[in-house]
Amino acid sequence: MSLREVWDAQADDWIRFATDPAGDEANPLYNLPRFLELLPPPGRRTLDLGCGEGRLGRALRDRGHHVVGVDSSPRMAQAARESIATLVADAAALPFDDGSFDLVGAFMSLQDFDDLDAAVCEAARVLERGGRFGFAVQHPLASAGTFESRQPDSPFVVAGSYLAHLRHDNQLDRDGFRFTFSFVHRPLESYARALEAAGLLIEAVREPEPVAGYLTHESRRRWLRIPLFLHVRAVKP
């Protein structure tokens, strides 16, 4: 199955996980707040690219942005539509005119796209000149390897190739939540090349550290040594 098909098939399981305080913790505690710090203030119109259940769109709306979300999954779009205007659309073929937005945000979605390069080119196309594109993904280092254990000082091992593009289908089964994280590991250069090909210039790069609220479990302290997320902001000149 394509990444698009996998995420649509398990949309209900993801929505329950993402909206339950007992499910997802890293994103609301520090990944999303730090990503929002990287984005510019409200402008003319903002696109939430691969909006999922709508967490980024809601946060931007609450900060005064005029947000439109797009997602390829009808069920994800339906959930997001409860709080922001949302369309079902392919990120690689957006149904918007050139220069329709001054900000495009992609929060934890680019690694889930089947065609990264086409999606980034489309994001650049719908941006006006001077507009910004910000994205957050799992850090390529984190997706290239794994810790040997959950101990804070556990060695981090890259057993395969950091440089290869590799499909991952990681099963999550805990606390009553069960679904598959399906994504493509891509090295940092792949994201940089996608921006380059789309004519976007990198303005800022961040590797956010966990906050105290996320470190309540001793096992999570290992993420103080290896970045879990990567944030990038680029501009259309």
Accessible surface in RSA format (square Angstrom, percent):
REM  Atomic radii and reference values for relative SASA: ProtOr
REM  Chains: A
REM  Algorithm: Lee & Richards
REM  Probe-radius: 1.40
REM  Slices: 20
REM RES _ NUM      All-atoms   Total-Side   Main-Chain    Non-polar    All polar
REM                ABS   REL    ABS   REL    ABS   REL    ABS   REL    ABS   REL
RES MET A   1   146.68  76.0  87.75  58.1  58.93 140.3  60.05  51.1  86.63 114.8
RES SER A   2    43.47  36.7  31.55  42.1  11.92  27.5  36.00  76.7   7.47  10.5
RES LEU A   3     2.01   1.1   2.01   1.4   0.00   0.0   2.01   1.4   0.00   0.0
RES ARG A   4   108.00  45.3 101.37  51.7   6.63  15.8  38.53  52.7  69.47  42.1
RES GLU A   5    92.33  53.0  86.72  65.6   5.61  13.4  33.27  64.4  59.05  48.2
RES VAL A   6    20.34  13.4  18.78  17.0   1.57   3.8  19.66  17.1   0.68   1.8
RES TRP A   7    31.08  12.5  31.08  15.0   0.00   0.0  31.08  16.6   0.00   0.0
RES ASP A   8    56.87  39.8  47.73  47.5   9.14  21.6   5.24  12.3  51.63  51.5
RES ALA A   9    80.43  74.0  36.54  56.4  43.89  99.8  48.39  68.1  32.04  84.9
RES GLN A  10    21.05  11.8  18.32  13.4   2.73   6.5  14.76  31.4   6.29   4.8
RES ALA A  11     1.71   1.6   1.21   1.9   0.50   1.1   1.21   1.7   0.50   1.3
RES ASP A  12    87.33  61.2  79.47  79.1   7.86  18.6  33.83  79.6  53.50  53.4
RES ASP A  13    62.63  43.9  60.47  60.2   2.17   5.1   2.95   7.0  59.68  59.5
RES TRP A  14    31.88  12.8  31.88  15.4   0.00   0.0  27.07  14.4   4.81   7.8
RES ILE A  15    22.70  12.9  22.70  16.9   0.00   0.0  22.70  16.3   0.00   0.0
RES ARG A  16   116.22  48.8 110.96  56.6   5.26  12.5  63.38  86.6  52.84  32.0
RES PHE A  17     6.97   3.5   6.97   4.3   0.00   0.0   6.97   4.2   0.00   0.0
RES ALA A  18    17.74  16.3   0.00   0.0  17.74  40.4   0.00   0.0  17.74  47.0
RES THR A  19    78.49  55.8  46.54  47.2  31.95  76.1  41.03  55.1  37.45  56.6
RES ASP A  20    49.12  34.4  43.97  43.8   5.15  12.2  10.32  24.3  38.80  38.7
RES PRO A  21   121.45  88.5  99.56  90.8  21.89  79.6 110.58  91.3  10.87  67.6
RES ALA A  22    61.94  57.0  46.23  71.3  15.71  35.7  56.26  79.2   5.68  15.1
RES GLY A  23     0.00   0.0   0.00   N/A   0.00   0.0   0.00   0.0   0.00   0.0
RES ASP A  24    12.79   9.0   9.17   9.1   3.61   8.5   0.68   1.6  12.11  12.1
RES GLU A  25    50.39  28.9  46.48  35.2   3.90   9.3   9.11  17.6  41.28  33.7
RES ALA A  26    13.05  12.0  11.46  17.7   1.60   3.6  11.46  16.1   1.60   4.2
RES ASN A  27    16.23  11.2  16.23  15.7   0.00   0.0   0.05   0.1  16.18  15.6
RES PRO A  28    72.57  52.9  55.07  50.2  17.50  63.6  57.87  47.8  14.70  91.4
RES LEU A  29    72.44  40.3  58.92  42.1  13.53  34.0  60.26  42.3  12.19  32.8
RES TYR A  30     1.15   0.5   0.36   0.2   0.79   2.0   0.79   0.6   0.36   0.4
RES ASN A  31     0.00   0.0   0.00   0.0   0.00   0.0   0.00   0.0   0.00   0.0
RES LEU A  32    20.38  11.3  20.38  14.6   0.00   0.0  20.38  14.3   0.00   0.0
RES PRO A  33    53.46  39.0  48.73  44.4   4.74  17.2  50.79  41.9   2.67  16.6
RES ARG A  34    78.53  33.0  73.94  37.7   4.59  10.9  17.52  23.9  61.01  37.0
RES PHE A  35     0.00   0.0   0.00   0.0   0.00   0.0   0.00   0.0   0.00   0.0
RES LEU A  36    21.85  12.2  10.17   7.3  11.68  29.4  10.45   7.3  11.40  30.7
RES GLU A  37   129.53  74.4  92.24  69.8  37.29  88.8  50.53  97.7  79.01  64.5
RES LEU A  38     8.75   4.9   4.92   3.5   3.83   9.6   7.38   5.2   1.37   3.7
RES LEU A  39    17.44   9.7   1.82   1.3  15.61  39.3   2.13   1.5  15.31  41.2
RES PRO A  40    38.90  28.4  29.28  26.7   9.62  35.0  36.44  30.1   2.46  15.3
RES PRO A  41   109.44  79.8  94.33  86.0  15.11  54.9 102.18  84.4   7.25  45.1
RES PRO A  42    61.03  44.5  37.85  34.5  23.18  84.3  37.95  31.3  23.08 143.5
RES GLY A  43    36.70  45.3   0.00   N/A  36.70  45.3  23.49  64.5  13.21  29.6
RES ARG A  44   126.50  53.1 104.33  53.2  22.16  52.8  78.11 106.8  48.38  29.3
RES ARG A  45    80.53  33.8  79.51  40.5   1.02   2.4  20.69  28.3  59.85  36.3
RES THR A  46     0.85   0.6   0.85   0.9   0.00   0.0   0.00   0.0   0.85   1.3
RES LEU A  47     0.00   0.0   0.00   0.0   0.00   0.0   0.00   0.0   0.00   0.0
RES ASP A  48     1.40   1.0   1.40   1.4   0.00   0.0   0.00   0.0   1.40   1.4
RES LEU A  49     0.00   0.0   0.00   0.0   0.00   0.0   0.00   0.0   0.00   0.0
RES GLY A  50    13.96  17.2   0.00   N/A  13.96  17.2   5.72  15.7   8.24  18.5
RES CYS A  51     8.06   6.1   0.00   0.0   8.06  18.9   1.67   4.2   6.39   6.9
RES GLY A  52    11.88  14.7   0.00   N/A  11.88  14.7  11.88  32.6   0.00   0.0
RES GLU A  53     6.36   3.7   5.37   4.1   0.99   2.4   1.10   2.1   5.26   4.3
RES GLY A  54     0.00   0.0   0.00   N/A   0.00   0.0   0.00   0.0   0.00   0.0
RES ARG A  55    31.38  13.2  27.68  14.1   3.70   8.8  23.26  31.8   8.12   4.9
RES LEU A  56     2.58   1.4   2.29   1.6   0.29   0.7   2.29   1.6   0.29   0.8
RES GLY A  57     0.00   0.0   0.00   N/A   0.00   0.0   0.00   0.0   0.00   0.0
RES ARG A  58    68.32  28.7  68.32  34.8   0.00   0.0  28.13  38.4  40.19  24.4
RES ALA A  59    13.12  12.1   8.85  13.7   4.27   9.7  12.64  17.8   0.48   1.3
RES LEU A  60     1.95   1.1   1.95   1.4   0.00   0.0   1.95   1.4   0.00   0.0
RES ARG A  61   101.57  42.6  91.23  46.5  10.34  24.6  43.39  59.3  58.19  35.3
RES ASP A  62   101.35  71.0  62.66  62.4  38.70  91.5  27.37  64.4  73.98  73.8
RES ARG A  63   128.42  53.9 107.89  55.0  20.53  48.9  48.11  65.8  80.31  48.7
RES GLY A  64    43.27  53.4   0.00   N/A  43.27  53.4  32.48  89.1  10.79  24.2
RES HIS A  65    11.44   6.3   3.94   2.7   7.50  19.2   0.60   0.6  10.85  12.6
RES HIS A  66   121.83  66.6 114.90  79.9   6.94  17.7  71.42  73.6  50.41  58.7
RES VAL A  67    16.53  10.9   0.96   0.9  15.57  37.5   0.96   0.8  15.57  42.2
RES VAL A  68    19.48  12.8  19.48  17.6   0.00   0.0  19.48  16.9   0.00   0.0
RES GLY A  69     0.00   0.0   0.00   N/A   0.00   0.0   0.00   0.0   0.00   0.0
RES VAL A  70     1.03   0.7   1.03   0.9   0.00   0.0   1.03   0.9   0.00   0.0
RES ASP A  71    18.12  12.7  16.03  16.0   2.08   4.9   2.70   6.4  15.42  15.4
RES SER A  72    31.45  26.6  22.48  30.0   8.97  20.7   7.36  15.7  24.09  33.7
RES SER A  73     2.18   1.8   2.16   2.9   0.02   0.1   2.18   4.7   0.00   0.0
RES PRO A  74    75.75  55.2  71.22  64.9   4.53  16.5  71.75  59.2   4.00  24.9
RES ARG A  75    84.99  35.7  80.99  41.3   4.00   9.5  34.40  47.0  50.59  30.7
RES MET A  76     8.43   4.4   8.43   5.6   0.00   0.0   8.43   7.2   0.00   0.0
RES ALA A  77     0.00   0.0   0.00   0.0   0.00   0.0   0.00   0.0   0.00   0.0
RES GLN A  78    99.66  55.7  97.67  71.4   2.00   4.8  24.85  52.9  74.82  56.7
RES ALA A  79    12.33  11.3   8.28  12.8   4.05   9.2   8.28  11.7   4.05  10.7
RES ALA A  80     0.00   0.0   0.00   0.0   0.00   0.0   0.00   0.0   0.00   0.0
RES ARG A  81   117.22  49.2  98.76  50.3  18.46  44.0  53.57  73.2  63.66  38.6
RES GLU A  82   154.02  88.4 112.49  85.1  41.53  98.9  47.45  91.8 106.57  87.0
RES SER A  83    28.14  23.8  10.34  13.8  17.79  41.0  17.14  36.5  11.00  15.4
RES ILE A  84    11.11   6.3   1.56   1.2   9.56  23.0  10.69   7.7   0.42   1.1
RES ALA A  85    64.78  59.6  48.87  75.4  15.91  36.2  57.30  80.7   7.48  19.8
RES THR A  86     7.99   5.7   0.00   0.0   7.99  19.0   0.00   0.0   7.99  12.1
RES LEU A  87    80.72  45.0  79.73  57.0   0.99   2.5  80.72  56.7   0.00   0.0
RES VAL A  88    72.39  47.6  45.20  40.9  27.19  65.5  45.20  39.3  27.19  73.7
RES ALA A  89    12.98  11.9   4.07   6.3   8.91  20.3  11.94  16.8   1.05   2.8
RES ASP A  90    57.12  40.0  53.06  52.8   4.06   9.6  11.52  27.1  45.61  45.5
RES ALA A  91    11.54  10.6   8.24  12.7   3.30   7.5   8.32  11.7   3.22   8.5
RES ALA A  92    33.13  30.5  17.43  26.9  15.70  35.7  17.43  24.5  15.70  41.6
RES ALA A  93    67.56  62.1  51.19  79.0  16.37  37.2  56.29  79.3  11.27  29.9
RES LEU A  94    11.43   6.4   0.00   0.0  11.43  28.7   0.00   0.0  11.43  30.8
RES PRO A  95    79.54  58.0  41.62  37.9  37.92 137.9  58.64  48.4  20.90 129.9
RES PHE A  96    22.76  11.4  10.76   6.7  12.00  31.2  17.25  10.5   5.51  15.8
RES ASP A  97   116.33  81.5 109.18 108.7   7.15  16.9  28.72  67.6  87.61  87.4
RES ASP A  98   104.62  73.3  83.32  82.9  21.30  50.4  31.26  73.6  73.36  73.2
RES GLY A  99    23.20  28.6   0.00   N/A  23.20  28.6  12.21  33.5  10.99  24.6
RES SER A 100    14.45  12.2   8.00  10.7   6.44  14.8   7.97  17.0   6.47   9.1
RES PHE A 101     0.00   0.0   0.00   0.0   0.00   0.0   0.00   0.0   0.00   0.0
RES ASP A 102    26.21  18.4  21.52  21.4   4.69  11.1   8.97  21.1  17.24  17.2
RES LEU A 103     3.95   2.2   3.95   2.8   0.00   0.0   3.95   2.8   0.00   0.0
RES VAL A 104     0.00   0.0   0.00   0.0   0.00   0.0   0.00   0.0   0.00   0.0
RES GLY A 105     0.00   0.0   0.00   N/A   0.00   0.0   0.00   0.0   0.00   0.0
RES ALA A 106     0.00   0.0   0.00   0.0   0.00   0.0   0.00   0.0   0.00   0.0
RES PHE A 107    14.99   7.5   5.03   3.1   9.96  25.9   5.03   3.0   9.96  28.5
RES MET A 108    38.01  19.7  27.95  18.5  10.05  23.9  27.95  23.8  10.05  13.3
RES SER A 109     6.58   5.6   6.08   8.1   0.50   1.2   6.58  14.0   0.00   0.0
RES LEU A 110     0.50   0.3   0.50   0.4   0.00   0.0   0.50   0.4   0.00   0.0
RES GLN A 111    15.31   8.6  15.31  11.2   0.00   0.0   4.32   9.2  10.99   8.3
RES ASP A 112    28.47  19.9  23.49  23.4   4.99  11.8   7.99  18.8  20.49  20.4
RES PHE A 113    29.73  14.9  26.97  16.7   2.76   7.2  29.73  18.0   0.00   0.0
RES ASP A 114    81.16  56.8  48.47  48.2  32.69  77.3  33.43  78.7  47.73  47.6
RES ASP A 115    72.67  50.9  65.80  65.5   6.87  16.2  23.30  54.8  49.37  49.2
RES LEU A 116     8.27   4.6   5.38   3.8   2.89   7.3   5.38   3.8   2.89   7.8
RES ASP A 117    82.44  57.7  80.93  80.6   1.51   3.6  25.76  60.6  56.68  56.5
RES ALA A 118    29.63  27.2  21.41  33.0   8.21  18.7  29.20  41.1   0.43   1.1
RES ALA A 119     0.68   0.6   0.68   1.1   0.00   0.0   0.68   1.0   0.00   0.0
RES VAL A 120     1.91   1.3   1.91   1.7   0.00   0.0   1.91   1.7   0.00   0.0
RES CYS A 121    52.82  40.0  47.81  53.3   5.01  11.8  21.71  55.0  31.11  33.5
RES GLU A 122    26.09  15.0  26.09  19.7   0.00   0.0   6.13  11.9  19.96  16.3
RES ALA A 123     0.00   0.0   0.00   0.0   0.00   0.0   0.00   0.0   0.00   0.0
RES ALA A 124     3.66   3.4   3.55   5.5   0.10   0.2   3.66   5.2   0.00   0.0
RES ARG A 125    70.44  29.6  62.21  31.7   8.23  19.6  53.52  73.1  16.92  10.3
RES VAL A 126     0.00   0.0   0.00   0.0   0.00   0.0   0.00   0.0   0.00   0.0
RES LEU A 127     0.32   0.2   0.00   0.0   0.32   0.8   0.00   0.0   0.32   0.8
RES GLU A 128    59.16  34.0  56.22  42.5   2.95   7.0  20.11  38.9  39.05  31.9
RES ARG A 129   182.64  76.7 160.70  81.9  21.94  52.2  66.83  91.3 115.81  70.2
RES GLY A 130    38.03  46.9   0.00   N/A  38.03  46.9  28.14  77.2   9.89  22.2
RES GLY A 131     1.58   1.9   0.00   N/A   1.58   1.9   1.58   4.3   0.00   0.0
RES ARG A 132    74.86  31.4  74.86  38.2   0.00   0.0   6.08   8.3  68.77  41.7
RES PHE A 133     0.12   0.1   0.00   0.0   0.12   0.3   0.00   0.0   0.12   0.3
RES GLY A 134     0.00   0.0   0.00   N/A   0.00   0.0   0.00   0.0   0.00   0.0
RES PHE A 135     1.64   0.8   1.64   1.0   0.00   0.0   1.64   1.0   0.00   0.0
RES ALA A 136     0.00   0.0   0.00   0.0   0.00   0.0   0.00   0.0   0.00   0.0
RES VAL A 137     0.00   0.0   0.00   0.0   0.00   0.0   0.00   0.0   0.00   0.0
RES GLN A 138    45.80  25.6  41.84  30.6   3.96   9.4   8.78  18.7  37.02  28.1
RES HIS A 139    16.81   9.2  16.81  11.7   0.00   0.0  15.51  16.0   1.30   1.5
RES PRO A 140     1.18   0.9   0.41   0.4   0.77   2.8   1.18   1.0   0.00   0.0
RES LEU A 141    57.05  31.8  56.97  40.8   0.08   0.2  56.97  40.0   0.08   0.2
RES ALA A 142     5.82   5.3   0.00   0.0   5.82  13.2   0.00   0.0   5.82  15.4
RES SER A 143    10.24   8.7   3.73   5.0   6.52  15.0   4.82  10.3   5.43   7.6
RES ALA A 144    17.50  16.1   0.00   0.0  17.50  39.8   3.45   4.9  14.05  37.2
RES GLY A 145    20.35  25.1   0.00   N/A  20.35  25.1   7.39  20.3  12.96  29.0
RES THR A 146    88.22  62.7  84.42  85.6   3.80   9.0  60.88  81.8  27.33  41.3
RES PHE A 147    20.17  10.1   6.86   4.2  13.31  34.6   6.86   4.2  13.31  38.1
RES GLU A 148   119.19  68.4  82.13  62.1  37.07  88.3  32.59  63.0  86.60  70.7
RES SER A 149    51.09  43.2  38.69  51.6  12.40  28.6  44.20  94.1   6.89   9.6
RES ARG A 150   148.51  62.4 144.19  73.5   4.31  10.3  62.80  85.8  85.70  51.9
RES GLN A 151   104.08  58.2 103.87  75.9   0.21   0.5  28.69  61.1  75.39  57.2
RES PRO A 152    37.04  27.0  33.66  30.7   3.38  12.3  33.87  28.0   3.18  19.7
RES ASP A 153   117.57  82.4  99.91  99.4  17.66  41.8  41.90  98.6  75.67  75.5
RES SER A 154     2.78   2.3   0.00   0.0   2.78   6.4   2.78   5.9   0.00   0.0
RES PRO A 155    76.36  55.7  68.33  62.3   8.03  29.2  76.36  63.0   0.00   0.0
RES PHE A 156    39.68  19.8  11.94   7.4  27.74  72.2  11.94   7.2  27.74  79.4
RES VAL A 157    56.22  37.0  52.79  47.8   3.44   8.3  55.39  48.1   0.84   2.3
RES VAL A 158    57.47  37.8  31.73  28.7  25.75  62.0  31.73  27.6  25.75  69.8
RES ALA A 159    99.86  91.8  59.83  92.3  40.03  91.0  66.38  93.5  33.48  88.7
RES GLY A 160    58.42  72.0   0.00   N/A  58.42  72.0  35.65  97.8  22.77  51.0
RES SER A 161    51.24  43.3  42.00  56.0   9.25  21.3  35.75  76.1  15.50  21.7
RES TYR A 162    69.60  32.5  65.09  37.0   4.50  11.7  53.45  40.2  16.15  19.9
RES LEU A 163   133.35  74.3 120.40  86.1  12.95  32.5 120.60  84.7  12.75  34.3
RES ALA A 164    35.49  32.6  26.30  40.6   9.19  20.9  35.42  49.9   0.07   0.2
RES HIS A 165   106.81  58.4  80.16  55.7  26.65  68.2  55.00  56.7  51.81  60.3
RES LEU A 166    76.60  42.7  75.08  53.7   1.52   3.8  76.60  53.8   0.00   0.0
RES ARG A 167   103.11  43.3  72.83  37.1  30.28  72.1  41.75  57.1  61.36  37.2
RES HIS A 168    47.41  25.9  44.31  30.8   3.11   7.9  33.76  34.8  13.65  15.9
RES ASP A 169    77.99  54.6  48.57  48.3  29.41  69.6  25.27  59.5  52.72  52.6
RES ASN A 170    71.29  49.2  67.20  64.9   4.09   9.8  24.56  59.1  46.73  45.2
RES GLN A 171    96.23  53.8  63.57  46.5  32.66  77.8  41.97  89.3  54.26  41.2
RES LEU A 172    26.73  14.9  22.16  15.9   4.57  11.5  26.73  18.8   0.00   0.0
RES ASP A 173    98.64  69.1  67.68  67.4  30.97  73.2  17.74  41.7  80.91  80.7
RES ARG A 174    92.77  39.0  84.67  43.2   8.10  19.3  59.67  81.5  33.10  20.1
RES ASP A 175   111.13  77.8  70.17  69.8  40.97  96.9  29.67  69.8  81.47  81.2
RES GLY A 176    61.85  76.3   0.00   N/A  61.85  76.3  40.50 111.2  21.35  47.8
RES PHE A 177     5.55   2.8   5.23   3.2   0.32   0.8   5.55   3.4   0.00   0.0
RES ARG A 178   149.87  62.9 139.83  71.3  10.04  23.9  43.20  59.0 106.67  64.6
RES PHE A 179     7.41   3.7   0.56   0.3   6.85  17.8   7.41   4.5   0.00   0.0
RES THR A 180    29.90  21.3  29.82  30.2   0.07   0.2  12.68  17.0  17.22  26.0
RES PHE A 181    63.50  31.8  63.50  39.3   0.00   0.0  63.50  38.5   0.00   0.0
RES SER A 182     0.22   0.2   0.20   0.3   0.02   0.0   0.00   0.0   0.22   0.3
RES PHE A 183    15.46   7.7  15.46   9.6   0.00   0.0  15.46   9.4   0.00   0.0
RES VAL A 184    24.82  16.3  23.95  21.7   0.87   2.1  23.95  20.8   0.87   2.4
RES HIS A 185     1.70   0.9   0.38   0.3   1.32   3.4   1.70   1.8   0.00   0.0
RES ARG A 186    13.88   5.8  12.12   6.2   1.76   4.2   0.29   0.4  13.59   8.2
RES PRO A 187     8.94   6.5   8.94   8.2   0.00   0.0   8.94   7.4   0.00   0.0
RES LEU A 188    82.64  46.0  82.58  59.1   0.06   0.2  82.58  58.0   0.06   0.2
RES GLU A 189    96.81  55.6  90.05  68.1   6.76  16.1  39.71  76.8  57.10  46.6
RES SER A 190    15.90  13.4  10.14  13.5   5.76  13.3   7.60  16.2   8.30  11.6
RES TYR A 191     7.74   3.6   6.54   3.7   1.20   3.1   4.06   3.1   3.68   4.5
RES ALA A 192    37.23  34.2  32.78  50.6   4.45  10.1  33.57  47.3   3.66   9.7
RES ARG A 193   145.74  61.2 142.87  72.8   2.87   6.8  45.13  61.7 100.60  61.0
RES ALA A 194     2.68   2.5   1.10   1.7   1.58   3.6   2.29   3.2   0.39   1.0
RES LEU A 195     2.94   1.6   2.94   2.1   0.00   0.0   2.94   2.1   0.00   0.0
RES GLU A 196   126.22  72.5 108.42  82.0  17.81  42.4  44.66  86.4  81.56  66.6
RES ALA A 197    80.30  73.8  41.44  63.9  38.86  88.4  52.64  74.1  27.66  73.3
RES ALA A 198    20.03  18.4   0.00   0.0  20.03  45.6   5.09   7.2  14.94  39.6
RES GLY A 199    39.78  49.1   0.00   N/A  39.78  49.1  34.94  95.9   4.85  10.9
RES LEU A 200     5.28   2.9   0.00   0.0   5.28  13.3   0.00   0.0   5.28  14.2
RES LEU A 201   103.71  57.8 101.83  72.8   1.88   4.7 103.71  72.8   0.00   0.0
RES ILE A 202    85.24  48.5  54.25  40.4  30.99  74.7  54.25  39.1  30.99  84.1
RES GLU A 203    68.79  39.5  30.76  23.3  38.03  90.5  21.33  41.3  47.46  38.8
RES ALA A 204     9.46   8.7   3.64   5.6   5.82  13.2   9.46  13.3   0.00   0.0
RES VAL A 205    71.27  46.9  53.24  48.2  18.03  43.5  53.24  46.3  18.03  48.9
RES ARG A 206   113.34  47.6 110.19  56.2   3.15   7.5  29.78  40.7  83.56  50.6
RES GLU A 207    96.00  55.1  74.94  56.7  21.06  50.1  13.02  25.2  82.98  67.8
RES PRO A 208     2.84   2.1   0.12   0.1   2.72   9.9   0.99   0.8   1.85  11.5
RES GLU A 209   115.60  66.4 112.03  84.8   3.57   8.5  34.90  67.5  80.70  65.9
RES PRO A 210    14.22  10.4   2.97   2.7  11.25  40.9   2.97   2.5  11.25  69.9
RES VAL A 211    59.51  39.2  53.79  48.7   5.71  13.8  59.51  51.7   0.00   0.0
RES ALA A 212    84.62  77.8  68.96 106.4  15.66  35.6  71.92 101.3  12.70  33.6
RES GLY A 213    38.06  46.9   0.00   N/A  38.06  46.9  26.01  71.4  12.05  27.0
RES TYR A 214    19.83   9.3  19.83  11.3   0.00   0.0   1.90   1.4  17.93  22.1
RES LEU A 215    29.82  16.6  26.49  19.0   3.33   8.4  26.85  18.9   2.97   8.0
RES THR A 216   101.17  72.0  67.84  68.8  33.32  79.4  67.15  90.2  34.02  51.4
RES HIS A 217    97.90  53.5  94.88  65.9   3.02   7.7  57.85  59.6  40.05  46.6
RES GLU A 218   101.05  58.0  93.92  71.1   7.13  17.0  23.78  46.0  77.27  63.1
RES SER A 219    20.16  17.0  16.49  22.0   3.67   8.5  13.86  29.5   6.30   8.8
RES ARG A 220    30.07  12.6  30.07  15.3   0.00   0.0   4.46   6.1  25.61  15.5
RES ARG A 221   108.78  45.7 105.11  53.6   3.67   8.7  21.64  29.6  87.14  52.8
RES ARG A 222    26.51  11.1  26.51  13.5   0.00   0.0   0.00   0.0  26.51  16.1
RES TRP A 223    34.05  13.7  29.90  14.5   4.16   9.8  23.23  12.4  10.82  17.6
RES LEU A 224    88.78  49.4  60.33  43.2  28.45  71.5  60.79  42.7  27.98  75.3
RES ARG A 225   116.50  48.9  85.97  43.8  30.53  72.7  67.77  92.6  48.74  29.5
RES ILE A 226    25.25  14.4  24.41  18.2   0.84   2.0  24.90  17.9   0.35   0.9
RES PRO A 227    30.82  22.5  24.30  22.2   6.51  23.7  29.95  24.7   0.86   5.4
RES LEU A 228    22.73  12.7  21.31  15.2   1.41   3.6  21.31  15.0   1.41   3.8
RES PHE A 229    10.29   5.1  10.29   6.4   0.00   0.0  10.29   6.2   0.00   0.0
RES LEU A 230     2.25   1.3   2.25   1.6   0.00   0.0   2.25   1.6   0.00   0.0
RES HIS A 231     0.86   0.5   0.86   0.6   0.00   0.0   0.00   0.0   0.86   1.0
RES VAL A 232     3.89   2.6   3.89   3.5   0.00   0.0   3.89   3.4   0.00   0.0
RES ARG A 233    57.05  24.0  57.05  29.1   0.00   0.0   3.29   4.5  53.76  32.6
RES ALA A 234     0.17   0.2   0.17   0.3   0.00   0.0   0.17   0.2   0.00   0.0
RES VAL A 235    22.08  14.5  22.08  20.0   0.00   0.0  22.08  19.2   0.00   0.0
RES LYS A 236    37.26  18.2  37.26  22.9   0.00   0.0  18.72  16.8  18.55  19.8
RES PRO A 237    79.55  58.0  51.00  46.5  28.55 103.8  79.38  65.5   0.17   1.0
END  Absolute sums over single chains surface
CHAIN  1 A    10788.4       8491.5       2296.9       5767.8       5020.6
END  Absolute sums over all chains
TOTAL         10788.4       8491.5       2296.9       5767.8       5020.6
